[in-house]
Amino acid sequence: MTYEELIERLDPNVYQNLRQSIELGKWPDGRKLTPQQREISLEAVIYYENLHGIPEQERVGYLDRGAKAGTACDPSVRRDQSGNNDVDPDQFVEVKS
């Protein structure tokens, strides 16, 4: 069985357990995930989500950009090589703590 076949046949409950283990950093029995286990589990979950058409907003690692979409805080805003961008700096408010 190939990796792709394994993910195709992965039971949804196993997918949920892997996802929860990644989120909590431990297996359902309480043992801590090693960095390698976390990496492999995350790859499997991402592959499963892509293969099974899980909506983007329900996928692991999804970030809702909300009001920041399209601003300089949004990593999808493109900047050219000179450091210029299409963002109007006057739209930002400086927040001091």
Backbone as a chain_set.jsonl record, in Angstrom:
{"seq": "MTYEELIERLDPNVYQNLRQSIELGKWPDGRKLTPQQREISLEAVIYYENLHGIPEQERVGYLDRGAKAGTACDPSVRRDQSGNNDVDPDQFVEVKS", "coords": {"N": [[0.851, -1.178, 0.0], [0.566, 2.188, -0.86], [1.57, 5.483, 0.28], [-0.295, 7.399, -0.557], [-2.554, 5.771, -1.025], [-3.009, 4.892, 1.554], [-3.734, 7.287, 2.875], [-6.021, 7.917, 1.396], [-7.743, 5.9, 2.267], [-7.952, 6.414, 4.924], [-9.587, 6.427, 7.981], [-12.183, 8.65, 8.978], [-12.358, 9.127, 11.765], [-9.801, 8.522, 12.662], [-8.4, 10.516, 11.343], [-9.48, 12.762, 12.717], [-8.482, 12.213, 15.293], [-5.709, 12.384, 14.817], [-5.537, 15.061, 14.094], [-6.415, 16.326, 16.471], [-4.391, 15.464, 18.17], [-2.194, 16.798, 17.108], [-2.946, 19.442, 17.63], [-3.045, 19.456, 20.458], [-0.579, 18.464, 21.142], [-0.101, 15.991, 22.132], [-0.727, 12.434, 22.305], [-3.902, 10.635, 22.245], [-3.741, 8.971, 24.501], [-2.224, 10.402, 26.245], [0.559, 10.515, 25.975], [3.372, 12.462, 24.98], [3.791, 14.019, 21.795], [6.514, 13.501, 19.629], [8.792, 15.728, 17.943], [9.184, 14.696, 15.348], [7.005, 12.926, 15.062], [4.923, 14.76, 15.191], [5.409, 16.267, 12.876], [5.103, 14.313, 10.818], [2.453, 13.552, 11.274], [1.141, 15.972, 10.822], [1.688, 16.371, 8.096], [0.243, 14.202, 7.054], [-2.379, 14.899, 7.814], [-2.763, 17.323, 6.411], [-2.509, 16.393, 3.773], [-4.685, 14.621, 3.719], [-6.819, 16.444, 4.084], [-6.631, 17.994, 1.738], [-7.044, 16.003, -0.203], [-9.618, 15.052, 0.404], [-11.236, 17.246, 0.132], [-11.781, 19.102, 2.215], [-13.245, 22.041, 3.469], [-11.552, 25.19, 3.147], [-11.577, 26.965, 5.393], [-11.918, 25.193, 7.463], [-9.651, 23.731, 7.67], [-6.56, 22.503, 9.073], [-4.38, 24.846, 10.508], [-5.51, 27.06, 9.277], [-5.914, 30.518, 8.865], [-7.938, 33.138, 9.704], [-8.103, 36.031, 8.147], [-9.729, 38.187, 8.335], [-10.501, 41.492, 9.135], [-7.983, 42.352, 8.501], [-7.333, 41.561, 6.0], [-5.842, 42.193, 2.933], [-4.31, 44.3, 3.844], [-1.138, 45.67, 5.01], [-0.509, 43.896, 6.956], [-1.31, 41.523, 6.003], [-0.005, 38.673, 4.653], [-0.386, 38.023, 2.005], [-0.345, 40.307, 0.525], [1.313, 41.77, -2.064], [4.65, 42.851, -2.565], [6.94, 44.909, -4.294], [10.362, 44.555, -5.571], [11.737, 46.851, -4.768], [10.738, 47.483, -2.348], [8.461, 48.906, -2.264], [4.879, 49.017, -2.019], [1.415, 48.267, -2.678], [-0.144, 49.283, -0.708], [-1.89, 51.66, 1.191], [-0.36, 53.686, 3.455], [-1.697, 55.386, 5.199], [-3.935, 54.123, 6.075], [-3.446, 52.735, 8.336], [-3.294, 52.489, 11.889], [-1.344, 53.444, 14.567], [-0.677, 51.537, 17.359], [-0.018, 51.884, 20.684], [1.393, 50.372, 23.533]], "CA": [[0.0, 0.0, 0.0], [1.34, 3.427, -0.936], [1.172, 6.553, 1.201], [-1.518, 7.985, -1.09], [-3.644, 4.832, -0.767], [-3.246, 4.913, 2.994], [-4.472, 8.512, 3.199], [-7.348, 7.785, 0.783], [-8.541, 4.963, 3.062], [-7.88, 6.8, 6.326], [-10.881, 6.586, 8.629], [-12.372, 10.021, 9.478], [-12.072, 9.193, 13.201], [-8.344, 8.553, 12.795], [-8.042, 11.88, 10.938], [-9.809, 13.661, 13.824], [-7.533, 11.943, 16.379], [-4.423, 12.97, 14.422], [-5.689, 16.525, 14.16], [-6.461, 16.713, 17.884], [-3.059, 15.227, 18.727], [-1.343, 17.91, 16.65], [-3.375, 20.646, 18.356], [-2.721, 19.355, 21.882], [0.819, 18.081, 21.327], [-0.011, 14.688, 22.793], [-1.613, 11.401, 21.798], [-5.093, 10.476, 23.093], [-3.412, 8.309, 25.774], [-1.469, 11.338, 27.074], [1.985, 10.585, 25.654], [3.754, 13.63, 24.204], [4.253, 13.8, 20.429], [7.869, 13.941, 19.328], [8.761, 16.622, 16.771], [9.045, 13.901, 14.124], [5.62, 12.452, 15.012], [4.078, 15.921, 14.889], [5.634, 16.603, 11.472], [4.496, 13.276, 9.986], [1.004, 13.644, 11.463], [0.688, 17.189, 10.153], [1.717, 16.097, 6.656], [-0.874, 13.304, 6.761], [-3.625, 15.652, 7.957], [-2.849, 18.261, 5.287], [-2.76, 15.588, 2.578], [-6.064, 14.135, 3.848], [-7.729, 17.568, 3.872], [-6.599, 18.323, 0.314], [-7.607, 14.882, -0.954], [-11.039, 14.885, 0.698], [-11.963, 18.495, -0.114], [-12.201, 19.8, 3.439], [-13.266, 23.484, 3.196], [-10.337, 25.885, 3.585], [-11.718, 27.53, 6.736], [-11.941, 24.113, 8.442], [-8.383, 23.013, 7.607], [-5.568, 22.768, 10.102], [-3.511, 25.967, 10.17], [-6.227, 28.143, 8.615], [-5.938, 31.801, 9.566], [-8.951, 34.061, 9.211], [-7.464, 37.351, 8.115], [-10.765, 39.135, 8.721], [-10.344, 42.899, 8.786], [-6.614, 42.618, 8.06], [-7.166, 41.109, 4.623], [-5.485, 43.241, 1.984], [-3.471, 45.327, 4.45], [0.268, 45.297, 5.119], [-0.443, 42.763, 7.887], [-1.707, 40.337, 5.247], [1.154, 38.218, 3.897], [-0.677, 37.869, 0.583], [-0.12, 41.581, -0.151], [2.588, 41.684, -2.786], [5.546, 44.0, -2.536], [7.947, 44.762, -5.349], [11.741, 44.421, -5.103], [12.226, 48.094, -4.172], [10.137, 47.652, -1.03], [7.181, 49.599, -2.404], [3.719, 48.128, -2.08], [0.171, 48.909, -3.091], [-0.919, 49.553, 0.494], [-1.899, 53.046, 1.623], [0.062, 53.707, 4.856], [-2.613, 56.183, 6.006], [-5.033, 53.302, 6.571], [-3.019, 52.059, 9.542], [-3.292, 53.254, 13.119], [-0.325, 52.931, 15.455], [-1.18, 51.181, 18.692], [1.068, 51.842, 21.67], [0.942, 49.716, 24.756]], "C": [[0.896, 1.24, 0.0], [0.805, 4.43, 0.086], [-0.161, 7.16, 0.752], [-2.721, 7.084, -0.828], [-4.007, 4.809, 0.715], [-4.091, 6.12, 3.391], [-5.878, 8.459, 2.61], [-8.271, 6.94, 1.645], [-8.576, 5.317, 4.554], [-9.279, 7.053, 6.88], [-11.019, 8.021, 9.148], [-12.096, 10.167, 10.975], [-10.569, 9.249, 13.459], [-7.837, 9.943, 12.413], [-8.31, 12.86, 12.082], [-8.852, 13.473, 14.998], [-6.157, 12.522, 16.064], [-4.465, 14.49, 14.565], [-5.685, 17.017, 15.61], [-5.093, 16.523, 18.536], [-2.093, 16.336, 18.332], [-1.667, 19.162, 17.451], [-2.922, 20.629, 19.815], [-1.256, 19.025, 22.15], [0.992, 16.765, 22.057], [-1.027, 13.737, 22.167], [-2.825, 11.274, 22.715], [-4.803, 9.798, 24.431], [-2.527, 9.174, 26.676], [0.018, 11.429, 26.787], [2.265, 11.774, 24.745], [4.2, 13.229, 22.804], [5.699, 14.266, 20.313], [7.777, 14.903, 18.149], [8.57, 15.858, 15.457], [7.611, 13.379, 13.975], [4.674, 13.589, 14.637], [4.183, 16.283, 13.411], [4.936, 15.606, 10.545], [2.973, 13.341, 10.071], [0.435, 14.862, 10.741], [0.667, 17.004, 8.64], [0.536, 15.216, 6.257], [-2.207, 14.046, 6.816], [-3.805, 16.616, 6.787], [-3.17, 17.512, 3.997], [-4.206, 15.091, 2.577], [-7.048, 15.262, 3.527], [-7.779, 17.976, 2.399], [-7.306, 17.255, -0.515], [-9.116, 14.77, -0.792], [-11.844, 16.187, 0.604], [-12.511, 19.166, 1.125], [-12.177, 21.303, 3.136], [-12.063, 24.191, 3.834], [-10.436, 26.391, 5.014], [-11.786, 26.469, 7.829], [-10.62, 23.347, 8.501], [-7.448, 23.42, 8.735], [-4.663, 23.908, 9.627], [-4.201, 27.124, 9.492], [-6.214, 29.393, 9.483], [-6.987, 32.691, 8.921], [-8.352, 35.459, 9.279], [-8.453, 38.46, 8.442], [-10.512, 40.531, 8.222], [-8.95, 43.227, 8.275], [-6.367, 42.191, 6.62], [-6.889, 42.298, 3.718], [-4.636, 44.35, 2.56], [-2.027, 44.841, 4.499], [0.463, 44.133, 6.083], [-0.788, 41.445, 7.202], [-0.522, 39.881, 4.403], [0.877, 38.01, 2.413], [-0.535, 39.179, -0.186], [1.262, 41.544, -0.763], [3.358, 42.994, -2.692], [6.578, 43.817, -3.639], [9.351, 44.767, -4.748], [12.26, 45.687, -4.413], [11.635, 48.353, -2.792], [8.827, 48.412, -1.077], [6.056, 48.578, -2.404], [2.496, 48.94, -2.446], [-0.697, 49.307, -1.905], [-0.768, 51.018, 0.877], [-1.527, 53.103, 3.1], [-0.868, 54.507, 5.765], [-3.773, 55.358, 6.567], [-4.699, 52.61, 7.887], [-3.01, 53.009, 10.734], [-2.247, 52.637, 14.028], [-0.928, 52.707, 16.834], [0.008, 51.079, 19.622], [0.543, 51.217, 22.936], [1.404, 50.478, 25.975]], "O": [[1.858, 1.325, 0.763], [-0.262, 4.244, 0.67], [-1.046, 7.406, 1.571], [-3.788, 7.568, -0.452], [-5.181, 4.717, 1.074], [-5.05, 5.99, 4.152], [-6.83, 8.907, 3.249], [-9.462, 7.234, 1.744], [-9.168, 4.589, 5.351], [-10.055, 7.813, 6.301], [-10.062, 8.559, 9.705], [-11.644, 11.225, 11.413], [-10.117, 9.944, 14.37], [-6.952, 10.488, 13.073], [-7.462, 13.699, 12.387], [-8.449, 14.448, 15.633], [-5.508, 13.088, 16.943], [-3.54, 15.108, 15.092], [-5.028, 18.007, 15.933], [-4.683, 17.336, 19.364], [-1.267, 16.761, 19.14], [-0.762, 19.865, 17.901], [-2.474, 21.644, 20.347], [-0.747, 19.271, 23.244], [2.079, 16.448, 22.541], [-2.031, 14.153, 21.588], [-2.788, 11.753, 23.848], [-5.531, 10.016, 25.4], [-2.122, 8.732, 27.751], [0.685, 12.328, 27.299], [1.481, 12.063, 23.841], [4.898, 12.229, 22.631], [6.06, 15.315, 20.846], [6.781, 14.893, 17.426], [7.871, 16.328, 14.56], [7.064, 13.391, 12.873], [3.738, 13.399, 13.86], [3.176, 16.571, 12.764], [4.257, 16.005, 9.599], [2.283, 13.201, 9.061], [-0.627, 14.787, 10.123], [-0.275, 17.436, 7.975], [-0.1, 15.46, 5.232], [-3.068, 13.844, 5.959], [-4.9, 16.709, 6.232], [-4.014, 17.953, 3.216], [-4.876, 15.137, 1.546], [-8.005, 15.055, 2.78], [-8.852, 18.271, 1.873], [-8.075, 17.572, -1.423], [-9.818, 14.43, -1.743], [-13.02, 16.209, 0.967], [-13.599, 19.741, 1.089], [-11.186, 21.797, 2.599], [-11.621, 23.827, 4.924], [-9.479, 26.263, 5.778], [-11.719, 26.807, 9.011], [-10.482, 22.415, 9.293], [-7.532, 24.524, 9.274], [-4.234, 23.925, 8.473], [-3.538, 28.104, 9.153], [-6.471, 29.33, 10.686], [-6.925, 32.964, 7.722], [-8.125, 35.993, 10.365], [-8.043, 39.567, 8.793], [-10.327, 40.745, 7.024], [-8.753, 44.282, 7.672], [-5.289, 42.442, 6.081], [-7.618, 43.29, 3.739], [-4.268, 45.27, 1.831], [-1.731, 43.723, 4.077], [1.488, 43.454, 6.034], [-0.578, 40.373, 7.769], [-0.074, 40.619, 3.526], [1.815, 37.838, 1.635], [-0.595, 39.179, -1.416], [2.257, 41.317, -0.075], [2.788, 44.084, -2.733], [7.038, 42.703, -3.889], [9.507, 44.962, -3.543], [13.138, 45.598, -3.555], [11.99, 49.333, -2.138], [8.15, 48.554, -0.059], [6.26, 47.413, -2.748], [2.551, 50.168, -2.513], [-1.87, 49.636, -2.083], [0.339, 51.555, 0.888], [-2.291, 52.619, 3.935], [-0.835, 54.328, 6.982], [-4.51, 55.831, 7.431], [-5.561, 51.971, 8.49], [-2.744, 54.201, 10.584], [-2.258, 51.425, 14.243], [-1.597, 53.576, 17.392], [0.928, 50.294, 19.391], [-0.58, 51.479, 23.367], [1.117, 50.074, 27.102]]}, "num_chains": 1, "name": "protein.A"}
